[in-house]
């Protein structure tokens, strides 16, 4: 398993709820989390299959900003 980390603007429970269907579909439930306590709102994704580009595209399609951490 590789771990990918990104800075995002996913900063609250509502934002997490909005992005959950997309990330669950792409990464699988339980394979991602957002540290909303971190000033950079770090999204961590654990996956063998996903590339950083796929995660970025999925989060952007859900309406959020994202960049590699």
Secondary structure, 3 states (H helix, E strand, C coil): CEEEEEEECCCCHHHHHHHHHHHHHHCCCCCEEEECCCCCCEEEEEECCCCHHHHHHHHHHCCCCEEEC
